[in-house]
Amino acid sequence: MATQDERNAALAVVETTGVTYDVARDPDGALFRELGATSMPATFFVSAEGEVVDAHMGALTRQQLAGRIEANLDPG
């Protein structure tokens, strides 16, 4: 989620980094505040039911992200 980036700048980051998961733009920071985020980047793991099941404030390495994804996968 980008809170202050212009749309094209945010899309350029997505393209450059090869991100394949959903990202959102939050220009006034409303969602950022509602989710209780405290820093950027912020990563949220959302269940199939739309519930935030985990969150991480700050950068994640590729291995850390993979570990968080694995830990949050729904086994059923």
All heavy atoms as a GROMACS GRO file, in nm:
protein
  559
    1MET      N    1   0.085  -0.115   0.000
    1MET     CA    2   0.000   0.000   0.000
    1MET      C    3   0.090   0.122   0.000
    1MET      O    4   0.189   0.126   0.070
    1MET     CB    5  -0.092  -0.010   0.121
    1MET     CG    6  -0.117   0.115   0.196
    1MET     SD    7  -0.229   0.102   0.334
    1MET     CE    8  -0.222  -0.062   0.387
    2ALA      N    9   0.058   0.219  -0.076
    2ALA     CA   10   0.133   0.343  -0.081
    2ALA      C   11   0.045   0.454  -0.026
    2ALA      O   12  -0.068   0.470  -0.069
    2ALA     CB   13   0.175   0.374  -0.224
    3THR      N   14   0.097   0.531   0.070
    3THR     CA   15   0.015   0.636   0.128
    3THR      C   16   0.038   0.771   0.064
    3THR      O   17  -0.052   0.854   0.061
    3THR     CB   18   0.039   0.649   0.279
    3THR    OG1   19   0.176   0.676   0.302
    3THR    CG2   20  -0.003   0.523   0.352
    4GLN      N   21   0.156   0.797   0.011
    4GLN     CA   22   0.184   0.929  -0.045
    4GLN      C   23   0.238   0.926  -0.186
    4GLN      O   24   0.250   1.028  -0.250
    4GLN     CB   25   0.282   1.004   0.045
    4GLN     CG   26   0.224   1.030   0.183
    4GLN     CD   27   0.324   1.098   0.275
    4GLN    OE1   28   0.440   1.112   0.243
    4GLN    NE2   29   0.277   1.138   0.390
    5ASP      N   30   0.271   0.809  -0.237
    5ASP     CA   31   0.326   0.798  -0.371
    5ASP      C   32   0.223   0.835  -0.477
    5ASP      O   33   0.105   0.806  -0.462
    5ASP     CB   34   0.373   0.654  -0.400
    5ASP     CG   35   0.492   0.613  -0.318
    5ASP    OD1   36   0.560   0.702  -0.266
    5ASP    OD2   37   0.515   0.492  -0.308
    6GLU      N   38   0.271   0.896  -0.580
    6GLU     CA   39   0.186   0.915  -0.697
    6GLU      C   40   0.163   0.777  -0.758
    6GLU      O   41   0.248   0.688  -0.747
    6GLU     CB   42   0.255   1.007  -0.797
    6GLU     CG   43   0.266   1.150  -0.749
    6GLU     CD   44   0.130   1.217  -0.731
    6GLU    OE1   45   0.037   1.188  -0.809
    6GLU    OE2   46   0.118   1.296  -0.636
    7ARG      N   47   0.052   0.759  -0.824
    7ARG     CA   48   0.016   0.629  -0.880
    7ARG      C   49   0.126   0.573  -0.970
    7ARG      O   50   0.165   0.457  -0.957
    7ARG     CB   51  -0.115   0.642  -0.958
    7ARG     CG   52  -0.166   0.510  -1.011
    7ARG     CD   53  -0.301   0.530  -1.080
    7ARG     NE   54  -0.363   0.404  -1.110
    7ARG     CZ   55  -0.334   0.328  -1.215
    7ARG    NH1   56  -0.242   0.366  -1.300
    7ARG    NH2   57  -0.397   0.214  -1.235
    8ASN      N   58   0.178   0.653  -1.061
    8ASN     CA   59   0.279   0.604  -1.154
    8ASN      C   60   0.408   0.564  -1.083
    8ASN      O   61   0.473   0.467  -1.122
    8ASN     CB   62   0.308   0.707  -1.263
    8ASN     CG   63   0.192   0.718  -1.360
    8ASN    OD1   64   0.108   0.630  -1.370
    8ASN    ND2   65   0.186   0.828  -1.432
    9ALA      N   66   0.446   0.639  -0.979
    9ALA     CA   67   0.566   0.606  -0.903
    9ALA      C   68   0.548   0.472  -0.830
    9ALA      O   69   0.638   0.388  -0.829
    9ALA     CB   70   0.600   0.717  -0.804
   10ALA      N   71   0.432   0.452  -0.772
   10ALA     CA   72   0.403   0.327  -0.702
   10ALA      C   73   0.402   0.209  -0.800
   10ALA      O   74   0.457   0.102  -0.771
   10ALA     CB   75   0.271   0.336  -0.628
   11LEU      N   76   0.341   0.228  -0.916
   11LEU     CA   77   0.338   0.121  -1.017
   11LEU      C   78   0.479   0.088  -1.067
   11LEU      O   79   0.510  -0.028  -1.094
   11LEU     CB   80   0.248   0.160  -1.134
   11LEU     CG   81   0.098   0.163  -1.103
   11LEU    CD1   82   0.020   0.219  -1.221
   11LEU    CD2   83   0.047   0.026  -1.063
   12ALA      N   84   0.565   0.189  -1.076
   12ALA     CA   85   0.703   0.166  -1.118
   12ALA      C   86   0.777   0.080  -1.016
   12ALA      O   87   0.854  -0.009  -1.054
   12ALA     CB   88   0.775   0.299  -1.138
   13VAL      N   89   0.753   0.103  -0.888
   13VAL     CA   90   0.815   0.021  -0.784
   13VAL      C   91   0.766  -0.123  -0.795
   13VAL      O   92   0.845  -0.218  -0.787
   13VAL     CB   93   0.787   0.078  -0.643
   13VAL    CG1   94   0.829  -0.020  -0.535
   13VAL    CG2   95   0.857   0.212  -0.625
   14VAL      N   96   0.637  -0.140  -0.816
   14VAL     CA   97   0.580  -0.275  -0.830
   14VAL      C   98   0.646  -0.346  -0.949
   14VAL      O   99   0.688  -0.462  -0.938
   14VAL     CB  100   0.427  -0.269  -0.847
   14VAL    CG1  101   0.371  -0.402  -0.892
   14VAL    CG2  102   0.362  -0.222  -0.719
   15GLU      N  103   0.659  -0.277  -1.060
   15GLU     CA  104   0.720  -0.338  -1.178
   15GLU      C  105   0.867  -0.369  -1.155
   15GLU      O  106   0.915  -0.477  -1.190
   15GLU     CB  107   0.704  -0.245  -1.298
   15GLU     CG  108   0.753  -0.309  -1.427
   15GLU     CD  109   0.724  -0.224  -1.549
   15GLU    OE1  110   0.620  -0.157  -1.552
   15GLU    OE2  111   0.808  -0.226  -1.640
   16THR      N  112   0.939  -0.277  -1.095
   16THR     CA  113   1.082  -0.295  -1.071
   16THR      C  114   1.110  -0.412  -0.978
   16THR      O  115   1.204  -0.488  -0.997
   16THR     CB  116   1.143  -0.166  -1.012
   16THR    OG1  117   1.124  -0.061  -1.105
   16THR    CG2  118   1.290  -0.182  -0.982
   17THR      N  119   1.028  -0.427  -0.874
   17THR     CA  120   1.052  -0.531  -0.774
   17THR      C  121   0.992  -0.666  -0.814
   17THR      O  122   1.021  -0.766  -0.750
   17THR     CB  123   0.995  -0.490  -0.638
   17THR    OG1  124   0.854  -0.466  -0.651
   17THR    CG2  125   1.064  -0.367  -0.584
   18GLY      N  126   0.907  -0.667  -0.915
   18GLY     CA  127   0.847  -0.793  -0.957
   18GLY      C  128   0.735  -0.841  -0.867
   18GLY      O  129   0.700  -0.958  -0.866
   19VAL      N  130   0.677  -0.751  -0.791
   19VAL     CA  131   0.568  -0.787  -0.700
   19VAL      C  132   0.453  -0.848  -0.780
   19VAL      O  133   0.414  -0.794  -0.884
   19VAL     CB  134   0.520  -0.661  -0.624
   19VAL    CG1  135   0.388  -0.685  -0.553
   19VAL    CG2  136   0.626  -0.615  -0.526
   20THR      N  137   0.401  -0.960  -0.730
   20THR     CA  138   0.289  -1.026  -0.797
   20THR      C  139   0.165  -1.031  -0.708
   20THR      O  140   0.059  -1.073  -0.754
   20THR     CB  141   0.326  -1.169  -0.840
   20THR    OG1  142   0.363  -1.244  -0.724
   20THR    CG2  143   0.440  -1.168  -0.940
   21TYR      N  144   0.178  -0.990  -0.583
   21TYR     CA  145   0.062  -0.990  -0.494
   21TYR      C  146  -0.010  -0.855  -0.505
   21TYR      O  147   0.042  -0.758  -0.560
   21TYR     CB  148   0.103  -1.018  -0.348
   21TYR     CG  149   0.219  -0.934  -0.299
   21TYR    CD1  150   0.200  -0.806  -0.252
   21TYR    CD2  151   0.348  -0.985  -0.300
   21TYR    CE1  152   0.306  -0.729  -0.208
   21TYR    CE2  153   0.455  -0.908  -0.256
   21TYR     CZ  154   0.432  -0.781  -0.209
   21TYR     OH  155   0.537  -0.705  -0.166
   22ASP      N  156  -0.132  -0.849  -0.452
   22ASP     CA  157  -0.213  -0.728  -0.461
   22ASP      C  158  -0.150  -0.615  -0.380
   22ASP      O  159  -0.100  -0.637  -0.270
   22ASP     CB  160  -0.354  -0.753  -0.408
   22ASP     CG  161  -0.434  -0.845  -0.499
   22ASP    OD1  162  -0.398  -0.857  -0.617
   22ASP    OD2  163  -0.533  -0.902  -0.451
   23VAL      N  164  -0.152  -0.497  -0.435
   23VAL     CA  165  -0.110  -0.377  -0.364
   23VAL      C  166  -0.224  -0.276  -0.374
   23VAL      O  167  -0.310  -0.287  -0.461
   23VAL     CB  168   0.021  -0.317  -0.421
   23VAL    CG1  169   0.138  -0.411  -0.401
   23VAL    CG2  170   0.007  -0.282  -0.568
   24ALA      N  171  -0.223  -0.179  -0.283
   24ALA     CA  172  -0.330  -0.079  -0.283
   24ALA      C  173  -0.270   0.059  -0.262
   24ALA      O  174  -0.160   0.073  -0.209
   24ALA     CB  175  -0.430  -0.109  -0.171
   25ARG      N  176  -0.342   0.159  -0.304
   25ARG     CA  177  -0.301   0.297  -0.282
   25ARG      C  178  -0.395   0.357  -0.178
   25ARG      O  179  -0.517   0.338  -0.184
   25ARG     CB  180  -0.311   0.375  -0.414
   25ARG     CG  181  -0.251   0.512  -0.404
   25ARG     CD  182  -0.224   0.570  -0.543
   25ARG     NE  183  -0.164   0.701  -0.528
   25ARG     CZ  184  -0.234   0.812  -0.514
   25ARG    NH1  185  -0.365   0.809  -0.517
   25ARG    NH2  186  -0.173   0.926  -0.500
   26ASP      N  187  -0.337   0.426  -0.081
   26ASP     CA  188  -0.412   0.482   0.031
   26ASP      C  189  -0.370   0.627   0.049
   26ASP      O  190  -0.301   0.661   0.144
   26ASP     CB  191  -0.381   0.398   0.156
   26ASP     CG  192  -0.462   0.438   0.278
   26ASP    OD1  193  -0.567   0.502   0.263
   26ASP    OD2  194  -0.419   0.403   0.389
   27PRO      N  195  -0.411   0.715  -0.043
   27PRO     CA  196  -0.356   0.851  -0.047
   27PRO      C  197  -0.378   0.934   0.078
   27PRO      O  198  -0.295   1.018   0.112
   27PRO     CB  199  -0.424   0.916  -0.168
   27PRO     CG  200  -0.541   0.830  -0.197
   27PRO     CD  201  -0.510   0.693  -0.147
   28ASP      N  202  -0.485   0.912   0.153
   28ASP     CA  203  -0.506   0.993   0.273
   28ASP      C  204  -0.468   0.918   0.401
   28ASP      O  205  -0.481   0.970   0.511
   28ASP     CB  206  -0.649   1.045   0.282
   28ASP     CG  207  -0.752   0.935   0.296
   28ASP    OD1  208  -0.715   0.816   0.300
   28ASP    OD2  209  -0.872   0.968   0.304
   29GLY      N  210  -0.420   0.793   0.388
   29GLY     CA  211  -0.373   0.716   0.503
   29GLY      C  212  -0.483   0.657   0.589
   29GLY      O  213  -0.456   0.604   0.696
   30ALA      N  214  -0.608   0.662   0.543
   30ALA     CA  215  -0.720   0.612   0.624
   30ALA      C  216  -0.708   0.462   0.654
   30ALA      O  217  -0.725   0.420   0.768
   30ALA     CB  218  -0.853   0.642   0.555
   31LEU      N  219  -0.680   0.384   0.551
   31LEU     CA  220  -0.666   0.239   0.572
   31LEU      C  221  -0.543   0.209   0.657
   31LEU      O  222  -0.548   0.123   0.746
   31LEU     CB  223  -0.658   0.166   0.438
   31LEU     CG  224  -0.651   0.014   0.446
   31LEU    CD1  225  -0.771  -0.044   0.520
   31LEU    CD2  226  -0.640  -0.045   0.306
   32PHE      N  227  -0.434   0.280   0.633
   32PHE     CA  228  -0.312   0.266   0.711
   32PHE      C  229  -0.344   0.282   0.860
   32PHE      O  230  -0.306   0.199   0.942
   32PHE     CB  231  -0.211   0.372   0.664
   32PHE     CG  232  -0.073   0.359   0.720
   32PHE    CD1  233   0.015   0.265   0.671
   32PHE    CD2  234  -0.031   0.444   0.821
   32PHE    CE1  235   0.143   0.254   0.721
   32PHE    CE2  236   0.098   0.435   0.871
   32PHE     CZ  237   0.185   0.340   0.822
   33ARG      N  238  -0.418   0.386   0.895
   33ARG     CA  239  -0.455   0.410   1.036
   33ARG      C  240  -0.552   0.304   1.086
   33ARG      O  241  -0.538   0.254   1.198
   33ARG     CB  242  -0.515   0.549   1.051
   33ARG     CG  243  -0.413   0.661   1.036
   33ARG     CD  244  -0.473   0.797   1.069
   33ARG     NE  245  -0.587   0.833   0.983
   33ARG     CZ  246  -0.575   0.886   0.862
   33ARG    NH1  247  -0.456   0.909   0.810
   33ARG    NH2  248  -0.683   0.915   0.791
   34GLU      N  249  -0.651   0.269   1.004
   34GLU     CA  250  -0.751   0.171   1.046
   34GLU      C  251  -0.687   0.035   1.077
   34GLU      O  252  -0.729  -0.034   1.169
   34GLU     CB  253  -0.857   0.154   0.938
   34GLU     CG  254  -0.969   0.060   0.978
   34GLU     CD  255  -1.080   0.052   0.875
   34GLU    OE1  256  -1.107   0.152   0.808
   34GLU    OE2  257  -1.136  -0.058   0.861
   35LEU      N  258  -0.586  -0.001   1.001
   35LEU     CA  259  -0.518  -0.129   1.024
   35LEU      C  260  -0.417  -0.123   1.138
   35LEU      O  261  -0.360  -0.224   1.175
   35LEU     CB  262  -0.447  -0.174   0.896
   35LEU     CG  263  -0.540  -0.215   0.781
   35LEU    CD1  264  -0.461  -0.238   0.654
   35LEU    CD2  265  -0.619  -0.339   0.818
   36GLY      N  266  -0.395  -0.004   1.193
   36GLY     CA  267  -0.301   0.009   1.304
   36GLY      C  268  -0.156   0.006   1.261
   36GLY      O  269  -0.068  -0.023   1.341
   37ALA      N  270  -0.131   0.036   1.135
   37ALA     CA  271   0.007   0.037   1.085
   37ALA      C  272   0.085   0.149   1.152
   37ALA      O  273   0.031   0.255   1.182
   37ALA     CB  274   0.008   0.054   0.934
   38THR      N  275   0.212   0.123   1.175
   38THR     CA  276   0.296   0.220   1.244
   38THR      C  277   0.417   0.263   1.162
   38THR      O  278   0.485   0.358   1.200
   38THR     CB  279   0.345   0.164   1.378
   38THR    OG1  280   0.414   0.041   1.355
   38THR    CG2  281   0.228   0.140   1.473
   39SER      N  282   0.446   0.192   1.055
   39SER     CA  283   0.561   0.228   0.972
   39SER      C  284   0.542   0.173   0.832
   39SER      O  285   0.456   0.090   0.807
   39SER     CB  286   0.691   0.174   1.034
   39SER     OG  287   0.691   0.032   1.033
   40MET      N  288   0.626   0.220   0.742
   40MET     CA  289   0.626   0.171   0.604
   40MET      C  290   0.762   0.110   0.576
   40MET      O  291   0.861   0.164   0.624
   40MET     CB  292   0.601   0.285   0.506
   40MET     CG  293   0.460   0.340   0.511
   40MET     SD  294   0.339   0.227   0.447
   40MET     CE  295   0.356   0.251   0.272
   41PRO      N  296   0.771   0.004   0.503
   41PRO     CA  297   0.656  -0.067   0.448
   41PRO      C  298   0.582  -0.144   0.557
   41PRO      O  299   0.637  -0.173   0.663
   41PRO     CB  300   0.720  -0.163   0.347
   41PRO     CG  301   0.857  -0.189   0.400
   41PRO     CD  302   0.899  -0.060   0.466
   42ALA      N  303   0.459  -0.176   0.528
   42ALA     CA  304   0.376  -0.257   0.616
   42ALA      C  305   0.320  -0.372   0.533
   42ALA      O  306   0.270  -0.349   0.423
   42ALA     CB  307   0.263  -0.174   0.676
   43THR      N  308   0.330  -0.491   0.585
   43THR     CA  309   0.280  -0.609   0.514
   43THR      C  310   0.170  -0.672   0.597
   43THR      O  311   0.189  -0.698   0.716
   43THR     CB  312   0.394  -0.711   0.492
   43THR    OG1  313   0.500  -0.647   0.421
   43THR    CG2  314   0.347  -0.833   0.415
   44PHE      N  315   0.056  -0.696   0.534
   44PHE     CA  316  -0.058  -0.757   0.602
   44PHE      C  317  -0.092  -0.888   0.533
   44PHE      O  318  -0.093  -0.896   0.411
   44PHE     CB  319  -0.178  -0.663   0.598
   44PHE     CG  320  -0.155  -0.536   0.675
   44PHE    CD1  321  -0.101  -0.426   0.613
   44PHE    CD2  322  -0.184  -0.530   0.810
   44PHE    CE1  323  -0.076  -0.310   0.683
   44PHE    CE2  324  -0.159  -0.415   0.882
   44PHE     CZ  325  -0.105  -0.304   0.819
   45PHE      N  326  -0.120  -0.987   0.613
   45PHE     CA  327  -0.160  -1.118   0.563
   45PHE      C  328  -0.309  -1.133   0.590
   45PHE      O  329  -0.353  -1.123   0.705
   45PHE     CB  330  -0.078  -1.228   0.632
   45PHE     CG  331   0.069  -1.212   0.609
   45PHE    CD1  332   0.146  -1.132   0.693
   45PHE    CD2  333   0.130  -1.272   0.500
   45PHE    CE1  334   0.282  -1.116   0.670
   45PHE    CE2  335   0.267  -1.256   0.477
   45PHE     CZ  336   0.342  -1.177   0.563
   46VAL      N  337  -0.385  -1.154   0.484
   46VAL     CA  338  -0.530  -1.153   0.492
   46VAL      C  339  -0.583  -1.292   0.455
   46VAL      O  340  -0.543  -1.350   0.354
   46VAL     CB  341  -0.588  -1.047   0.396
   46VAL    CG1  342  -0.739  -1.042   0.405
   46VAL    CG2  343  -0.527  -0.910   0.426
   47SER      N  344  -0.673  -1.343   0.538
   47SER     CA  345  -0.732  -1.474   0.512
   47SER      C  346  -0.828  -1.466   0.395
   47SER      O  347  -0.867  -1.357   0.350
   47SER     CB  348  -0.808  -1.523   0.637
   47SER     OG  349  -0.927  -1.448   0.654
   48ALA      N  350  -0.871  -1.582   0.347
   48ALA     CA  351  -0.968  -1.588   0.238
   48ALA      C  352  -1.099  -1.522   0.279
   48ALA      O  353  -1.175  -1.476   0.194
   48ALA     CB  354  -0.992  -1.733   0.198
   49GLU      N  355  -1.125  -1.513   0.408
   49GLU     CA  356  -1.246  -1.450   0.459
   49GLU      C  357  -1.230  -1.299   0.473
   49GLU      O  358  -1.323  -1.230   0.515
   49GLU     CB  359  -1.285  -1.511   0.593
   49GLU     CG  360  -1.328  -1.656   0.587
   49GLU     CD  361  -1.210  -1.752   0.572
   49GLU    OE1  362  -1.099  -1.721   0.622
   49GLU    OE2  363  -1.228  -1.857   0.508
   50GLY      N  364  -1.112  -1.247   0.443
   50GLY     CA  365  -1.088  -1.103   0.451
   50GLY      C  366  -1.042  -1.054   0.586
   50GLY      O  367  -1.038  -0.935   0.611
   51GLU      N  368  -1.004  -1.144   0.675
   51GLU     CA  369  -0.958  -1.107   0.809
   51GLU      C  370  -0.805  -1.094   0.809
   51GLU      O  371  -0.735  -1.180   0.757
   51GLU     CB  372  -0.999  -1.216   0.909
   51GLU     CG  373  -0.951  -1.193   1.049
   51GLU     CD  374  -0.986  -1.308   1.142
   51GLU    OE1  375  -1.071  -1.392   1.107
   51GLU    OE2  376  -0.926  -1.315   1.250
   52VAL      N  377  -0.755  -0.985   0.868
   52VAL     CA  378  -0.610  -0.969   0.883
   52VAL      C  379  -0.565  -1.068   0.990
   52VAL      O  380  -0.608  -1.061   1.104
   52VAL     CB  381  -0.572  -0.824   0.922
   52VAL    CG1  382  -0.423  -0.814   0.948
   52VAL    CG2  383  -0.614  -0.726   0.813
   53VAL      N  384  -0.480  -1.164   0.950
   53VAL     CA  385  -0.436  -1.268   1.042
   53VAL      C  386  -0.293  -1.246   1.091
   53VAL      O  387  -0.250  -1.310   1.187
   53VAL     CB  388  -0.450  -1.408   0.979
   53VAL    CG1  389  -0.598  -1.441   0.953
   53VAL    CG2  390  -0.370  -1.419   0.850
   54ASP      N  391  -0.220  -1.157   1.027
   54ASP     CA  392  -0.083  -1.128   1.068
   54ASP      C  393  -0.042  -0.997   1.004
   54ASP      O  394  -0.096  -0.959   0.900
   54ASP     CB  395   0.012  -1.241   1.023
   54ASP     CG  396   0.150  -1.234   1.085
   54ASP    OD1  397   0.171  -1.158   1.182
   54ASP    OD2  398   0.240  -1.304   1.035
   55ALA      N  399   0.050  -0.929   1.066
   55ALA     CA  400   0.101  -0.804   1.011
   55ALA      C  401   0.247  -0.789   1.049
   55ALA      O  402   0.291  -0.839   1.154
   55ALA     CB  403   0.021  -0.686   1.064
   56HIS      N  404   0.322  -0.724   0.964
   56HIS     CA  405   0.463  -0.695   0.992
   56HIS      C  406   0.492  -0.552   0.950
   56HIS      O  407   0.463  -0.513   0.838
   56HIS     CB  408   0.555  -0.791   0.916
   56HIS     CG  409   0.700  -0.763   0.939
   56HIS    ND1  410   0.765  -0.810   1.050
   56HIS    CD2  411   0.788  -0.688   0.871
   56HIS    CE1  412   0.891  -0.769   1.046
   56HIS    NE2  413   0.907  -0.693   0.938
   57MET      N  414   0.546  -0.474   1.043
   57MET     CA  415   0.586  -0.337   1.013
   57MET      C  416   0.735  -0.336   0.983
   57MET      O  417   0.814  -0.390   1.061
   57MET     CB  418   0.558  -0.244   1.132
   57MET     CG  419   0.414  -0.239   1.178
   57MET     SD  420   0.297  -0.193   1.051
   57MET     CE  421   0.182  -0.327   1.066
   58GLY      N  422   0.771  -0.280   0.871
   58GLY     CA  423   0.911  -0.273   0.831
   58GLY      C  424   0.939  -0.367   0.714
   58GLY      O  425   0.852  -0.439   0.667
   59ALA      N  426   1.062  -0.363   0.671
   59ALA     CA  427   1.103  -0.444   0.556
   59ALA      C  428   1.113  -0.591   0.593
   59ALA      O  429   1.139  -0.626   0.708
   59ALA     CB  430   1.237  -0.395   0.504
   60LEU      N  431   1.090  -0.675   0.495
   60LEU     CA  432   1.108  -0.820   0.508
   60LEU      C  433   1.204  -0.866   0.400
   60LEU      O  434   1.193  -0.823   0.285
   60LEU     CB  435   0.974  -0.893   0.488
   60LEU     CG  436   0.870  -0.883   0.598
   60LEU    CD1  437   0.735  -0.932   0.547
   60LEU    CD2  438   0.912  -0.964   0.719
   61THR      N  439   1.293  -0.956   0.435
   61THR     CA  440   1.377  -1.018   0.333
   61THR      C  441   1.291  -1.120   0.259
   61THR      O  442   1.181  -1.157   0.304
   61THR     CB  443   1.498  -1.091   0.393
   61THR    OG1  444   1.450  -1.201   0.473
   61THR    CG2  445   1.584  -0.997   0.479
   62ARG      N  446   1.341  -1.169   0.149
   62ARG     CA  447   1.270  -1.271   0.073
   62ARG      C  448   1.242  -1.394   0.161
   62ARG      O  449   1.131  -1.448   0.161
   62ARG     CB  450   1.352  -1.312  -0.049
   62ARG     CG  451   1.286  -1.417  -0.136
   62ARG     CD  452   1.376  -1.456  -0.252
   62ARG     NE  453   1.392  -1.345  -0.343
   62ARG     CZ  454   1.332  -1.335  -0.461
   62ARG    NH1  455   1.252  -1.431  -0.502
   62ARG    NH2  456   1.351  -1.232  -0.538
   63GLN      N  457   1.343  -1.435   0.239
   63GLN     CA  458   1.326  -1.552   0.327
   63GLN      C  459   1.224  -1.524   0.438
   63GLN      O  460   1.144  -1.610   0.472
   63GLN     CB  461   1.459  -1.596   0.388
   63GLN     CG  462   1.551  -1.662   0.290
   63GLN     CD  463   1.660  -1.565   0.243
   63GLN    OE1  464   1.659  -1.446   0.271
   63GLN    NE2  465   1.756  -1.617   0.169
   64GLN      N  466   1.230  -1.405   0.496
   64GLN     CA  467   1.133  -1.371   0.600
   64GLN      C  468   0.992  -1.370   0.545
   64GLN      O  469   0.900  -1.421   0.609
   64GLN     CB  470   1.167  -1.234   0.661
   64GLN     CG  471   1.291  -1.234   0.746
   64GLN     CD  472   1.333  -1.092   0.783
   64GLN    OE1  473   1.320  -0.998   0.704
   64GLN    NE2  474   1.384  -1.078   0.904
   65LEU      N  475   0.974  -1.311   0.428
   65LEU     CA  476   0.841  -1.307   0.366
   65LEU      C  477   0.792  -1.448   0.338
   65LEU      O  478   0.678  -1.483   0.368
   65LEU     CB  479   0.844  -1.224   0.238
   65LEU     CG  480   0.710  -1.213   0.164
   65LEU    CD1  481   0.602  -1.152   0.253
   65LEU    CD2  482   0.728  -1.132   0.037
   66ALA      N  483   0.878  -1.533   0.281
   66ALA     CA  484   0.839  -1.671   0.253
   66ALA      C  485   0.799  -1.743   0.380
   66ALA      O  486   0.700  -1.819   0.382
   66ALA     CB  487   0.952  -1.744   0.182
   67GLY      N  488   0.872  -1.721   0.488
   67GLY     CA  489   0.839  -1.783   0.616
   67GLY      C  490   0.706  -1.736   0.670
   67GLY      O  491   0.626  -1.817   0.722
   68ARG      N  492   0.679  -1.606   0.658
   68ARG     CA  493   0.551  -1.552   0.706
   68ARG      C  494   0.435  -1.605   0.621
   68ARG      O  495   0.328  -1.636   0.672
   68ARG     CB  496   0.550  -1.400   0.703
   68ARG     CG  497   0.647  -1.331   0.799
   68ARG     CD  498   0.619  -1.356   0.945
   68ARG     NE  499   0.525  -1.270   1.007
   68ARG     CZ  500   0.555  -1.159   1.077
   68ARG    NH1  501   0.680  -1.122   1.089
   68ARG    NH2  502   0.461  -1.089   1.133
   69ILE      N  503   0.456  -1.616   0.492
   69ILE     CA  504   0.352  -1.672   0.404
   69ILE      C  505   0.324  -1.815   0.444
   69ILE      O  506   0.208  -1.855   0.462
   69ILE     CB  507   0.393  -1.660   0.256
   69ILE    CG1  508   0.392  -1.514   0.212
   69ILE    CG2  509   0.300  -1.746   0.169
   69ILE    CD1  510   0.455  -1.489   0.076
   70GLU      N  511   0.428  -1.894   0.459
   70GLU     CA  512   0.412  -2.035   0.496
   70GLU      C  513   0.340  -2.047   0.632
   70GLU      O  514   0.250  -2.130   0.647
   70GLU     CB  515   0.548  -2.104   0.503
   70GLU     CG  516   0.543  -2.251   0.534
   70GLU     CD  517   0.480  -2.335   0.425
   70GLU    OE1  518   0.489  -2.299   0.308
   70GLU    OE2  519   0.420  -2.440   0.460
   71ALA      N  520   0.378  -1.965   0.728
   71ALA     CA  521   0.317  -1.970   0.860
   71ALA      C  522   0.170  -1.932   0.858
   71ALA      O  523   0.092  -1.976   0.943
   71ALA     CB  524   0.394  -1.879   0.956
   72ASN      N  525   0.131  -1.850   0.761
   72ASN     CA  526  -0.006  -1.801   0.755
   72ASN      C  527  -0.094  -1.872   0.654
   72ASN      O  528  -0.211  -1.837   0.639
   72ASN     CB  529  -0.006  -1.650   0.727
   72ASN     CG  530   0.037  -1.573   0.849
   72ASN    OD1  531  -0.035  -1.567   0.947
   72ASN    ND2  532   0.155  -1.515   0.844
   73LEU      N  533  -0.039  -1.972   0.586
   73LEU     CA  534  -0.122  -2.048   0.491
   73LEU      C  535  -0.228  -2.126   0.566
   73LEU      O  536  -0.204  -2.184   0.670
   73LEU     CB  537  -0.036  -2.146   0.411
   73LEU     CG  538   0.044  -2.088   0.296
   73LEU    CD1  539   0.129  -2.197   0.232
   73LEU    CD2  540  -0.046  -2.024   0.192
   74ASP      N  541  -0.347  -2.127   0.511
   74ASP     CA  542  -0.457  -2.202   0.568
   74ASP      C  543  -0.442  -2.349   0.527
   74ASP      O  544  -0.452  -2.380   0.408
   74ASP     CB  545  -0.589  -2.146   0.517
   74ASP     CG  546  -0.709  -2.217   0.578
   74ASP    OD1  547  -0.693  -2.298   0.670
   74ASP    OD2  548  -0.821  -2.188   0.531
   75PRO      N  549  -0.416  -2.439   0.623
   75PRO     CA  550  -0.393  -2.580   0.587
   75PRO      C  551  -0.519  -2.650   0.537
   75PRO      O  552  -0.511  -2.757   0.481
   75PRO     CB  553  -0.344  -2.642   0.717
   75PRO     CG  554  -0.398  -2.555   0.824
   75PRO     CD  555  -0.408  -2.416   0.765
   76GLY      N  556  -0.634  -2.591   0.557
   76GLY     CA  557  -0.758  -2.658   0.517
   76GLY      C  558  -0.816  -2.591   0.404
   76GLY      O  559  -0.888  -2.607   0.322
   0.00000   0.00000   0.00000
